[in-house]
Amino acid sequence: MRPCSHRFTVAATRCYHLYRLYDAEDRLLYIGFSNSAHGRIRKHVAEKPWAGEIVRAEISEPIATYEQAQEAESIAIDTENPLRNMAPGVWLGTRSYENDRKRARTSRTMGKESPEP
């Protein structure tokens, strides 16, 4: 397992975080992971039709690799049953680091953030 670094250097290791979004009744709405959890949460708040329900977010400790974050997300979705995740656990089989990188490159050239998985 490679260590996670929060320093901003050319060779910095990218860390991932799980994030959980909750409503006013403390019901779990959504679980996701990102290497920019605060940015992803802001995107959900700006774009999701259920954004008005979000009142609280939790962000996990750093997770060293994409694969570990993906596995942690899959387990969390399957065991915690968030209300707003689409087809919990199903789409994860097609999500990959390379596909996420391709979406990121495409969205940068278009001036937009990556679409949601």
Phi and psi restraints in degrees (value plus and minus 20) as a CYANA .aco file:
   2 ARG   PHI    -107.1   -67.1
   2 ARG   PSI     127.8   167.8
   3 PRO   PHI     -91.4   -51.4
   3 PRO   PSI     137.1   177.1
   4 CYS   PHI    -119.0   -79.0
   4 CYS   PSI     113.7   153.7
   5 SER   PHI    -142.4  -102.4
   5 SER   PSI     116.0   156.0
   6 HIS   PHI    -122.9   -82.9
   6 HIS   PSI     -12.3    27.7
   7 ARG   PHI     -97.7   -57.7
   7 ARG   PSI     126.1   166.1
   8 PHE   PHI    -116.9   -76.9
   8 PHE   PSI      67.9   107.9
   9 THR   PHI    -148.0  -108.0
   9 THR   PSI     146.1   186.1
  10 VAL   PHI     -79.1   -39.1
  10 VAL   PSI     -57.2   -17.2
  11 ALA   PHI    -115.9   -75.9
  11 ALA   PSI      -4.9    35.1
  12 ALA   PHI     -80.9   -40.9
  12 ALA   PSI     119.8   159.8
  13 THR   PHI     -99.9   -59.9
  13 THR   PSI     115.4   155.4
  14 ARG   PHI    -104.3   -64.3
  14 ARG   PSI     110.0   150.0
  15 CYS   PHI    -125.7   -85.7
  15 CYS   PSI     137.4   177.4
  16 TYR   PHI    -143.0  -103.0
  16 TYR   PSI     137.1   177.1
  17 HIS   PHI    -158.7  -118.7
  17 HIS   PSI     121.0   161.0
  18 LEU   PHI    -100.3   -60.3
  18 LEU   PSI     127.0   167.0
  19 TYR   PHI    -153.8  -113.8
  19 TYR   PSI     127.4   167.4
  20 ARG   PHI    -146.4  -106.4
  20 ARG   PSI     115.7   155.7
  21 LEU   PHI    -132.7   -92.7
  21 LEU   PSI     116.3   156.3
  22 TYR   PHI    -145.3  -105.3
  22 TYR   PSI     135.8   175.8
  23 ASP   PHI    -117.5   -77.5
  23 ASP   PSI    -195.7  -155.7
  24 ALA   PHI     -85.1   -45.1
  24 ALA   PSI     -43.4    -3.4
  25 GLU   PHI    -114.0   -74.0
  25 GLU   PSI      -6.2    33.8
  26 ASP   PHI      42.8    82.8
  26 ASP   PSI       7.6    47.6
  27 ARG   PHI    -104.4   -64.4
  27 ARG   PSI     119.2   159.2
  28 LEU   PHI     -93.7   -53.7
  28 LEU   PSI      99.4   139.4
  29 LEU   PHI    -112.3   -72.3
  29 LEU   PSI     -64.4   -24.4
  30 TYR   PHI    -174.1  -134.1
  30 TYR   PSI     123.8   163.8
  31 ILE   PHI    -145.3  -105.3
  31 ILE   PSI     113.9   153.9
  32 GLY   PHI    -168.5  -128.5
  32 GLY   PSI     157.0   197.0
  33 PHE   PHI    -160.1  -120.1
  33 PHE   PSI     133.3   173.3
  34 SER   PHI    -182.9  -142.9
  34 SER   PSI     139.7   179.7
  35 ASN   PHI    -109.6   -69.6
  35 ASN   PSI     -18.3    21.7
  36 SER   PHI    -162.8  -122.8
  36 SER   PSI      50.9    90.9
  37 ALA   PHI     -78.9   -38.9
  37 ALA   PSI     -62.6   -22.6
  38 HIS   PHI     -82.1   -42.1
  38 HIS   PSI     -60.5   -20.5
  39 GLY   PHI     -84.7   -44.7
  39 GLY   PSI     -61.8   -21.8
  40 ARG   PHI     -84.7   -44.7
  40 ARG   PSI     -60.6   -20.6
  41 ILE   PHI     -83.4   -43.4
  41 ILE   PSI     -64.1   -24.1
  42 ARG   PHI     -78.9   -38.9
  42 ARG   PSI     -59.8   -19.8
  43 LYS   PHI     -84.2   -44.2
  43 LYS   PSI     -63.4   -23.4
  44 HIS   PHI     -79.5   -39.5
  44 HIS   PSI     -65.4   -25.4
  45 VAL   PHI     -81.3   -41.3
  45 VAL   PSI     -57.1   -17.1
  46 ALA   PHI     -98.4   -58.4
  46 ALA   PSI     -49.2    -9.2
  47 GLU   PHI    -137.6   -97.6
  47 GLU   PSI     -44.2    -4.2
  48 LYS   PHI     -98.3   -58.3
  48 LYS   PSI     118.1   158.1
  49 PRO   PHI     -83.1   -43.1
  49 PRO   PSI     -42.5    -2.5
  50 TRP   PHI    -116.1   -76.1
  50 TRP   PSI      -8.2    31.8
  51 ALA   PHI     -77.6   -37.6
  51 ALA   PSI     -52.5   -12.5
  52 GLY   PHI     -83.7   -43.7
  52 GLY   PSI     -37.0     3.0
  53 GLU   PHI    -100.4   -60.4
  53 GLU   PSI     -40.7    -0.7
  54 ILE   PHI     -95.2   -55.2
  54 ILE   PSI     103.4   143.4
  55 VAL   PHI    -144.1  -104.1
  55 VAL   PSI     -34.3     5.7
  56 ARG   PHI    -172.5  -132.5
  56 ARG   PSI     126.4   166.4
  57 ALA   PHI    -151.0  -111.0
  57 ALA   PSI     126.9   166.9
  58 GLU   PHI    -142.8  -102.8
  58 GLU   PSI     118.4   158.4
  59 ILE   PHI    -141.5  -101.5
  59 ILE   PSI     112.2   152.2
  60 SER   PHI     -93.3   -53.3
  60 SER   PSI     151.4   191.4
  61 GLU   PHI     -84.0   -44.0
  61 GLU   PSI     140.6   180.6
  62 PRO   PHI     -79.9   -39.9
  62 PRO   PSI     123.6   163.6
  63 ILE   PHI    -137.7   -97.7
  63 ILE   PSI     108.9   148.9
  64 ALA   PHI     -89.3   -49.3
  64 ALA   PSI     -57.4   -17.4
  65 THR   PHI    -145.9  -105.9
  65 THR   PSI     136.6   176.6
  66 TYR   PHI     -77.0   -37.0
  66 TYR   PSI     -65.5   -25.5
  67 GLU   PHI     -82.6   -42.6
  67 GLU   PSI     -61.2   -21.2
  68 GLN   PHI     -86.4   -46.4
  68 GLN   PSI     -59.6   -19.6
  69 ALA   PHI     -86.2   -46.2
  69 ALA   PSI     -61.0   -21.0
  70 GLN   PHI     -82.6   -42.6
  70 GLN   PSI     -63.8   -23.8
  71 GLU   PHI     -85.5   -45.5
  71 GLU   PSI     -63.2   -23.2
  72 ALA   PHI     -82.1   -42.1
  72 ALA   PSI     -60.4   -20.4
  73 GLU   PHI     -84.0   -44.0
  73 GLU   PSI     -65.9   -25.9
  74 SER   PHI     -79.5   -39.5
  74 SER   PSI     -65.8   -25.8
  75 ILE   PHI     -83.7   -43.7
  75 ILE   PSI     -64.5   -24.5
  76 ALA   PHI     -82.2   -42.2
  76 ALA   PSI     -64.1   -24.1
  77 ILE   PHI     -83.2   -43.2
  77 ILE   PSI     -65.4   -25.4
  78 ASP   PHI     -86.1   -46.1
  78 ASP   PSI     -52.7   -12.7
  79 THR   PHI    -117.2   -77.2
  79 THR   PSI     -45.1    -5.1
  80 GLU   PHI    -121.7   -81.7
  80 GLU   PSI     -33.3     6.7
  81 ASN   PHI      29.4    69.4
  81 ASN   PSI      42.2    82.2
  82 PRO   PHI     -83.4   -43.4
  82 PRO   PSI     128.9   168.9
  83 LEU   PHI     -93.1   -53.1
  83 LEU   PSI     -48.5    -8.5
  84 ARG   PHI    -129.6   -89.6
  84 ARG   PSI     -21.6    18.4
  85 ASN   PHI     -90.1   -50.1
  85 ASN   PSI     115.1   155.1
  86 MET   PHI     -99.3   -59.3
  86 MET   PSI     109.7   149.7
  87 ALA   PHI      20.9    60.9
  87 ALA   PSI      49.3    89.3
  88 PRO   PHI     -67.5   -27.5
  88 PRO   PSI     106.8   146.8
  89 GLY   PHI      59.3    99.3
  89 GLY   PSI     -36.2     3.8
  90 VAL   PHI     -96.5   -56.5
  90 VAL   PSI     -70.2   -30.2
  91 TRP   PHI     -89.3   -49.3
  91 TRP   PSI     -35.3     4.7
  92 LEU   PHI     -81.9   -41.9
  92 LEU   PSI     -47.9    -7.9
  93 GLY   PHI     -83.6   -43.6
  93 GLY   PSI     -44.2    -4.2
  94 THR   PHI    -121.6   -81.6
  94 THR   PSI     -27.5    12.5
  95 ARG   PHI    -100.7   -60.7
  95 ARG   PSI     115.0   155.0
  96 SER   PHI    -163.9  -123.9
  96 SER   PSI     139.1   179.1
  97 TYR   PHI     -77.9   -37.9
  97 TYR   PSI     -64.4   -24.4
  98 GLU   PHI     -84.4   -44.4
  98 GLU   PSI     -62.3   -22.3
  99 ASN   PHI     -83.2   -43.2
  99 ASN   PSI     -60.8   -20.8
 100 ASP   PHI     -83.2   -43.2
 100 ASP   PSI     -60.3   -20.3
 101 ARG   PHI     -84.7   -44.7
 101 ARG   PSI     -61.4   -21.4
 102 LYS   PHI     -81.9   -41.9
 102 LYS   PSI     -64.3   -24.3
 103 ARG   PHI     -81.9   -41.9
 103 ARG   PSI     -61.3   -21.3
 104 ALA   PHI     -83.6   -43.6
 104 ALA   PSI     -63.7   -23.7
 105 ARG   PHI     -83.5   -43.5
 105 ARG   PSI     -64.4   -24.4
 106 THR   PHI     -83.0   -43.0
 106 THR   PSI     -65.2   -25.2
 107 SER   PHI     -87.6   -47.6
 107 SER   PSI     -53.7   -13.7
 108 ARG   PHI     -84.4   -44.4
 108 ARG   PSI     -58.5   -18.5
 109 THR   PHI     -92.4   -52.4
 109 THR   PSI     -44.0    -4.0
 110 MET   PHI    -113.1   -73.1
 110 MET   PSI     -26.3    13.7
 111 GLY   PHI      58.1    98.1
 111 GLY   PSI       0.3    40.3
 112 LYS   PHI    -145.0  -105.0
 112 LYS   PSI     140.8   180.8
 113 GLU   PHI     -95.8   -55.8
 113 GLU   PSI     142.5   182.5
 114 SER   PHI     -80.9   -40.9
 114 SER   PSI     123.9   163.9
 115 PRO   PHI     -89.2   -49.2
 115 PRO   PSI     137.9   177.9
 116 GLU   PHI     -92.0   -52.0
 116 GLU   PSI     125.0   165.0
